[in-house]
Amino acid sequence: MRDKYHYDVQIKFSNIKKEENLFSGSIEYNGGGSYMDQLHITSSSISITCIRASKIDLDGAFNNYQSALYGQITKSIFFYICRKQSIPEIASIKVSASYRNKSVDEKSIGDADFKSHAQLTSKFLSDFEPDPLKEILGESEKSTGLLKAVSHLTRSKTKADAYDRFDSLWKSFNALYRVISKKTSDHECQRETRSFIIGHTSASESSVKLVKSMTGAQLRNKVRWRQLILNDYDTPKKTEAFKDFILRYTDARLMHVFKETLPYRKDYLTKAGYIGTVTAHIDKHLKADIQDDQQLIVALCIKYGYFVRNKSAHGERLDRIIGLSNKEVAEVKWLSNLLESLIIDLVNANDLY
């Protein structure tokens, strides 16, 4: 059998107060097929042991995102961040290669090579469960999508500006709903993810806590429902879609919102012959007074979140150069907290999709 090259990656962290084992086991690598690398993560270091058939350019481990070693380092660090709820301060990274038990190459970078050590503005709003989180260490499409989601989520926690944070969170959610739905268009992805969340109550346990005690009046005042309706259903041609939007829900708090906002498109509904069906649906479920927290989550995070994302992406809001706070900023902060909690819930529930 042909001799192979052995590679060892050692990453050391600074300012570690307590030693803790976070992961130890085999992980897949890009192009490895059935072969695996060995990974060990503690609170103070990351160790990756690899065997390859040919010699690798070690510089690629530091600057080539297509390098398998670079990918292993990236996955390991994000796993660390999620488990420890902090971005580690890297003291050094050393990559060494040996062949037939003899050292043939070595590259290392130290503290001075890092421009800055980013920090999370605060801890994540809920915890990542260790076993589901291991999925980001894989090489499947699902693993890659979850890793993207986690990376954008982490970036969102380094943002001080409310809109910058929301934009990163939406990118994270976008990566997730593509994994969940296995579709390509936003509409299909959101529709499938909506069904998934409503059908699996365990996939939104933390986020539900943020809306469970809300009343219909509080929900009405929390976000800009009027602007959503006027934007998404701006012509008579979209009246049927507006009708379907309302009939899709049964939660009593959402019915309260729909009853109060119905006048904005009452003429459209009346001319199209839908007003009777819509008002009967609203009155029926207001009377039933049943809460469906999952419906509230999808209406806010998917429907309303997409509206906010589009307004931001298309430059339809003023940049807050002066930094004055307003109701819209408070809304985005609250919505971001809800979206962050849902993202973590969905990562934790990845065995369901």
C-alpha positions as CSV (number, residue, x, y, z in Angstrom):
1,M,0.0,0.0,0.0
2,R,1.3,3.5,-0.9
3,D,2.5,5.6,2.0
4,K,0.4,8.6,2.8
5,Y,0.9,12.1,4.2
6,H,-0.1,12.8,7.7
7,Y,-1.3,16.3,8.7
8,D,-1.7,17.8,12.1
9,V,-3.6,21.1,12.8
10,Q,-3.2,22.7,16.2
11,I,-5.2,25.8,17.1
12,K,-4.6,27.4,20.5
13,F,-6.9,29.9,22.3
14,S,-6.0,32.6,24.7
15,N,-7.7,33.7,28.0
16,I,-9.3,30.3,28.8
17,K,-10.3,30.0,32.4
18,K,-11.8,26.5,32.6
19,E,-10.9,23.4,30.6
20,E,-13.8,21.6,29.0
21,N,-14.1,18.8,26.4
22,L,-16.5,19.9,23.6
23,F,-16.1,17.2,20.9
24,S,-14.0,14.2,20.1
25,G,-14.6,12.0,17.1
26,S,-14.3,11.4,13.4
27,I,-15.6,13.9,10.9
28,E,-16.0,13.9,7.1
29,Y,-13.9,16.1,4.8
30,N,-14.5,17.5,1.4
31,G,-13.6,14.9,-1.3
32,G,-12.8,12.2,1.4
33,G,-15.6,9.8,0.5
34,S,-15.6,7.2,3.3
35,Y,-12.3,8.4,4.8
36,M,-12.5,10.6,7.9
37,D,-10.4,13.1,9.9
38,Q,-10.0,13.0,13.6
39,L,-11.2,16.1,15.5
40,H,-10.8,17.0,19.2
41,I,-12.2,20.3,20.5
42,T,-11.7,21.6,24.0
43,S,-12.3,25.1,25.5
44,S,-8.6,25.9,25.0
45,S,-7.7,24.2,21.7
46,I,-8.7,22.4,18.5
47,S,-6.8,19.5,17.2
48,I,-7.4,18.0,13.7
49,T,-5.5,14.9,12.4
50,C,-5.7,14.1,8.7
51,I,-4.3,11.5,6.3
52,R,-4.1,12.3,2.6
53,A,-2.7,10.5,-0.5
54,S,-0.7,13.5,-1.7
55,K,1.1,16.6,-0.4
56,I,-1.0,19.6,0.3
57,D,-0.1,23.3,0.0
58,L,-0.2,24.2,3.7
59,D,-0.7,27.9,2.9
60,G,-4.2,26.9,1.7
61,A,-5.2,26.0,5.2
62,F,-5.1,29.7,6.1
63,N,-6.3,31.5,3.0
64,N,-8.0,29.1,0.5
65,Y,-11.6,28.5,1.3
66,Q,-11.7,25.6,-1.2
67,S,-9.0,23.8,0.8
68,A,-10.3,20.8,2.7
69,L,-8.1,21.8,5.7
70,Y,-9.5,25.3,5.6
71,G,-13.0,23.8,5.7
72,Q,-12.2,21.6,8.6
73,I,-10.8,24.6,10.6
74,T,-13.8,26.7,9.8
75,K,-16.3,24.0,10.8
76,S,-14.5,23.4,14.0
77,I,-14.3,27.0,15.1
78,F,-18.1,27.6,14.4
79,F,-18.9,24.5,16.4
80,Y,-16.8,26.0,19.2
81,I,-18.6,29.3,19.0
82,C,-22.0,27.7,19.2
83,R,-21.1,25.5,22.1
84,K,-19.3,28.2,24.1
85,Q,-21.4,31.1,23.1
86,S,-18.3,33.2,22.4
87,I,-15.8,33.8,19.7
88,P,-12.4,32.4,20.8
89,E,-9.3,34.6,20.8
90,I,-6.9,32.6,18.6
91,A,-3.4,32.7,19.9
92,S,-1.9,30.5,17.2
93,I,-2.6,28.0,14.4
94,K,0.0,25.5,13.3
95,V,-0.3,23.0,10.5
96,S,2.4,20.4,10.1
97,A,2.9,17.6,7.5
98,S,4.9,14.4,7.8
99,Y,5.7,11.5,5.5
100,R,7.0,8.1,6.6
101,N,7.2,9.5,10.1
102,K,9.4,12.4,9.0
103,S,8.4,16.1,9.1
104,V,8.3,17.5,5.6
105,D,6.6,20.9,6.1
106,E,5.2,23.2,8.7
107,K,3.3,26.5,8.6
108,S,2.1,28.6,11.5
109,I,0.5,32.0,12.3
110,G,0.4,33.7,15.7
111,D,-1.5,36.4,17.4
112,A,0.1,39.2,15.5
113,D,-1.2,37.8,12.2
114,F,-4.8,38.4,13.2
115,K,-6.1,41.9,12.4
116,S,-8.6,41.8,15.2
117,H,-10.6,39.5,17.5
118,A,-14.3,39.9,16.9
119,Q,-16.6,39.6,19.8
120,L,-20.3,38.7,20.2
121,T,-22.3,41.7,21.4
122,S,-24.1,39.3,23.7
123,K,-24.7,35.6,24.1
124,F,-27.1,33.7,21.8
125,L,-30.7,33.9,23.1
126,S,-30.9,30.2,23.6
127,D,-28.5,27.2,23.7
128,F,-27.4,25.0,20.8
129,E,-27.9,21.3,21.7
130,P,-24.6,19.4,21.3
131,D,-25.8,16.4,19.3
132,P,-27.8,18.3,16.6
133,L,-25.0,20.8,16.3
134,K,-22.6,18.0,15.2
135,E,-24.4,18.1,11.8
136,I,-22.4,21.2,10.8
137,L,-19.2,19.1,10.9
138,G,-20.4,17.0,8.0
139,E,-20.1,17.4,4.3
140,S,-23.6,16.9,3.0
141,E,-25.8,19.6,1.4
142,K,-27.7,19.8,4.7
143,S,-24.4,20.2,6.7
144,T,-23.2,22.9,4.4
145,G,-26.5,24.8,4.6
146,L,-26.5,24.6,8.4
147,L,-22.9,25.8,8.6
148,K,-23.9,28.8,6.4
149,A,-26.8,29.5,8.7
150,V,-24.6,29.3,11.8
151,S,-22.0,31.6,10.2
152,H,-24.5,34.3,9.4
153,L,-26.1,33.9,12.8
154,T,-22.7,34.4,14.4
155,R,-22.0,37.5,12.3
156,S,-25.4,39.0,13.3
157,K,-24.2,38.8,17.0
158,T,-21.2,41.0,16.2
159,K,-23.4,43.8,14.7
160,A,-24.3,46.8,16.8
161,D,-26.7,48.3,14.3
162,A,-30.2,46.8,14.4
163,Y,-30.7,46.7,10.7
164,D,-27.2,45.2,10.1
165,R,-28.1,42.5,12.6
166,F,-31.4,41.8,11.0
167,D,-29.8,41.5,7.5
168,S,-27.4,38.9,8.8
169,L,-30.1,37.0,10.6
170,W,-32.2,36.9,7.4
171,K,-29.2,35.5,5.5
172,S,-29.0,32.8,8.2
173,F,-32.7,32.0,8.0
174,N,-32.5,32.0,4.2
175,A,-29.8,29.3,4.3
176,L,-32.0,27.3,6.8
177,Y,-35.2,27.4,4.9
178,R,-33.5,26.2,1.7
179,V,-32.2,23.2,3.7
180,I,-35.6,22.5,5.2
181,S,-37.6,22.9,2.0
182,K,-35.1,21.5,-0.5
183,K,-36.5,24.1,-3.0
184,T,-34.9,27.0,-4.8
185,S,-37.4,29.9,-5.0
186,D,-38.0,32.0,-2.0
187,H,-41.8,31.4,-2.3
188,E,-41.5,27.7,-2.3
189,C,-38.9,27.6,0.4
190,Q,-41.0,29.8,2.7
191,R,-44.2,27.8,2.0
192,E,-42.5,24.5,2.9
193,T,-40.8,26.0,5.9
194,R,-44.1,27.4,7.1
195,S,-45.7,24.0,6.9
196,F,-42.7,22.4,8.7
197,I,-42.8,24.8,11.6
198,I,-46.6,24.5,12.0
199,G,-46.4,20.7,11.8
200,H,-43.5,20.3,14.3
201,T,-44.1,22.2,17.5
202,S,-40.7,21.0,18.9
203,A,-39.0,23.0,16.1
204,S,-39.9,26.4,17.7
205,E,-39.8,25.8,21.5
206,S,-37.6,28.8,22.4
207,S,-39.2,31.2,19.9
208,V,-42.7,30.4,21.1
209,K,-41.8,31.6,24.6
210,L,-41.4,35.1,23.1
211,V,-45.0,35.2,21.7
212,K,-47.0,32.9,23.9
213,S,-48.3,35.6,26.3
214,M,-49.0,38.2,23.6
215,T,-52.6,39.5,23.2
216,G,-54.2,40.5,19.9
217,A,-53.9,44.1,20.8
218,Q,-50.2,43.8,21.6
219,L,-49.6,41.9,18.3
220,R,-51.4,44.7,16.4
221,N,-49.1,47.3,17.8
222,K,-45.9,45.4,17.7
223,V,-45.3,45.6,13.9
224,R,-46.5,47.6,10.9
225,W,-49.4,45.4,9.7
226,R,-50.9,48.3,7.6
227,Q,-47.7,48.8,5.7
228,L,-47.4,45.0,5.1
229,I,-50.9,44.8,3.6
230,L,-50.6,47.9,1.5
231,N,-47.2,46.7,0.1
232,D,-47.9,43.0,-0.5
233,Y,-51.5,43.5,-1.8
234,D,-51.1,46.8,-3.7
235,T,-53.4,46.1,-6.6
236,P,-56.9,44.5,-7.1
237,K,-55.1,41.7,-9.0
238,K,-53.7,40.5,-5.6
239,T,-57.0,40.4,-3.8
240,E,-57.4,36.7,-4.1
241,A,-53.9,36.3,-2.6
242,F,-54.9,38.6,0.3
243,K,-58.0,36.5,0.9
244,D,-55.9,33.3,0.9
245,F,-53.4,34.9,3.3
246,I,-56.2,35.6,5.9
247,L,-57.8,32.2,5.4
248,R,-54.5,30.4,6.0
249,Y,-54.6,31.3,9.7
250,T,-56.9,30.5,12.6
251,D,-55.0,32.0,15.6
252,A,-57.3,34.4,17.5
253,R,-54.7,37.1,17.9
254,L,-54.0,37.2,14.2
255,M,-57.8,37.4,13.6
256,H,-57.8,40.5,15.8
257,V,-55.1,42.0,13.6
258,F,-57.0,41.1,10.4
259,K,-60.3,42.5,11.7
260,E,-58.7,45.8,12.5
261,T,-56.7,46.0,9.2
262,L,-59.4,44.7,6.9
263,P,-60.7,48.2,6.0
264,Y,-57.4,48.9,4.1
265,R,-58.4,46.4,1.5
266,K,-62.2,46.1,2.1
267,D,-63.1,47.6,-1.2
268,Y,-60.9,45.1,-3.1
269,L,-62.4,42.2,-1.2
270,T,-66.0,43.5,-1.8
271,K,-65.6,44.0,-5.5
272,A,-64.0,40.5,-5.8
273,G,-66.8,38.9,-3.9
274,Y,-64.6,37.7,-1.1
275,I,-65.7,40.0,1.8
276,G,-68.3,37.6,3.2
277,T,-66.0,34.6,3.3
278,V,-63.2,36.6,4.9
279,T,-65.3,38.3,7.6
280,A,-67.0,35.0,8.4
281,H,-63.6,33.3,8.8
282,I,-62.3,36.1,11.1
283,D,-65.5,36.2,13.3
284,K,-65.5,32.4,13.6
285,H,-62.0,32.1,14.9
286,L,-62.2,35.2,17.1
287,K,-65.2,33.5,18.8
288,A,-63.3,30.2,19.1
289,D,-60.5,32.2,20.8
290,I,-57.8,29.5,20.2
291,Q,-54.1,30.4,20.2
292,D,-51.7,28.7,17.7
293,D,-48.2,30.0,18.6
294,Q,-46.6,28.3,15.6
295,Q,-48.9,30.3,13.3
296,L,-47.8,33.4,15.0
297,I,-44.2,32.5,14.6
298,V,-44.5,31.9,10.8
299,A,-46.6,35.0,10.2
300,L,-44.0,37.2,12.0
301,C,-40.7,35.5,11.0
302,I,-41.6,34.4,7.4
303,K,-44.3,36.7,6.1
304,Y,-43.5,39.9,8.0
305,G,-39.7,39.2,8.1
306,Y,-39.6,38.9,4.3
307,F,-41.4,42.2,4.0
308,V,-38.8,43.9,6.3
309,R,-36.0,42.2,4.4
310,N,-37.2,43.4,1.1
311,K,-37.6,47.0,2.3
312,S,-34.1,46.9,3.6
313,A,-32.6,45.1,0.5
314,H,-34.3,47.4,-2.0
315,G,-33.2,50.6,-0.2
316,E,-36.7,51.6,0.8
317,R,-35.8,52.8,4.3
318,L,-33.7,55.7,5.4
319,D,-30.2,55.0,6.7
320,R,-29.9,55.9,10.4
321,I,-26.8,58.1,10.1
322,I,-27.8,60.3,13.0
323,G,-28.7,57.3,15.1
324,L,-32.1,58.5,16.3
325,S,-34.3,55.7,17.6
326,N,-37.9,55.2,16.5
327,K,-40.7,52.7,16.5
328,E,-39.3,51.0,13.4
329,V,-36.0,50.4,15.1
330,A,-37.7,48.9,18.2
331,E,-39.7,46.7,15.9
332,V,-36.6,45.4,14.1
333,K,-34.8,44.7,17.4
334,W,-37.8,42.7,18.6
335,L,-38.3,40.9,15.4
336,S,-34.5,40.0,15.3
337,N,-34.8,38.4,18.7
338,L,-37.6,36.3,17.6
339,L,-35.8,35.3,14.4
340,E,-32.6,34.5,16.2
341,S,-34.5,32.2,18.6
342,L,-36.2,30.5,15.7
343,I,-33.0,29.9,13.9
344,I,-31.5,28.2,16.9
345,D,-34.6,26.1,17.4
346,L,-34.5,25.0,13.7
347,V,-30.8,24.0,14.0
348,N,-31.6,22.1,17.1
349,A,-34.4,20.3,15.3
350,N,-32.4,19.4,12.2
351,D,-33.0,15.7,12.7
352,L,-36.6,16.4,11.6
353,Y,-35.7,17.5,8.1
